[in-house]
């Protein structure tokens, strides 16, 4: 009788995780007319962190149980009991690279987290009117950086909250733009068959505007048809643009968990301010808590859809080493490969 009740509850919970996501995905179609695509700066802030989360279709707000929670949901950081380090590397499209490092330090009154994200677009030839082929003008580069400081605390054995303050800077040749922002998150363990609910708001902050030597103009003749004009110098002004504010609500459920393996389902409902609503679904099966197989699907994205990957959990002397990999399909643009390492002391 008990086994029958557990089976029925498991089926209901699985439907509860998947059905709302599929229903929302069906109706979350792009609306006709104007949308906010291309109206936000610092797009690198949306690049997914961690091979595990990425392989599960970025449905991680309600899981957030390792140092990558610094990115996904700072509320989950408060539940970590050990010192943890997380490293992510991704070879993105067009020779662009993305790297992320996170550190969580447990304290008696909460946990502290430190994070750094760097996107490097590499170098390209600089072209001018006089040098259209870029043979003698040198090169230019673009780099984006975000540094974060997180404080998170478990308010009870089931509920935790966290906040991250971060400094964001984007550089393009001799110009740059910067801003500060905050992330806020919470994580609630219902205590019912492993069901967890996570919520996060990320990139809430100021606007960014490029400035620097590239916007300085010299010897400008405001009336070239007239003789005897002064040719003053000046600075061009550039509009300010907001950060990619994002809201995320997640739900996860452990279908079963025993010594031989665990099956985990998760879904995230995402509301970005520069795109239409999106839905992410993910699943993970672990064998003896050492070998992991993962898959996911992302609904209502322009090119992204299917994700897959796996991982290893290797106990080594006094710490655990976690190695994760994720494959992400980008339609006509190709695919990306994301690798991450985690250390739990």
Secondary structure by P-SEA (a helix, b strand, c coil): caaaaaaaaaaaaaaaacaaaaaaaaacccccccccccccccccccccccaaaaaaccccccccccccccccccccccccccbbbbbbbbbccccbbbbbbbbbbbcccbbbbbbbbbbbccbbbbbcccccccccccccbbbbbbbbbbbbbccccccccccccbbbbbbccccccccccccccccccccccbbbbbbbccccbbbbbbbcccccccccccccccccccbbbbbbbbbbbbcbbbbbbbccccccccccbbbbbbbbbbbbcccccbbbbbbbbbccccbbbbccccccccccccccccbbbbbcccbbbbbbbbbbbcccccbbbbbbbbbcc
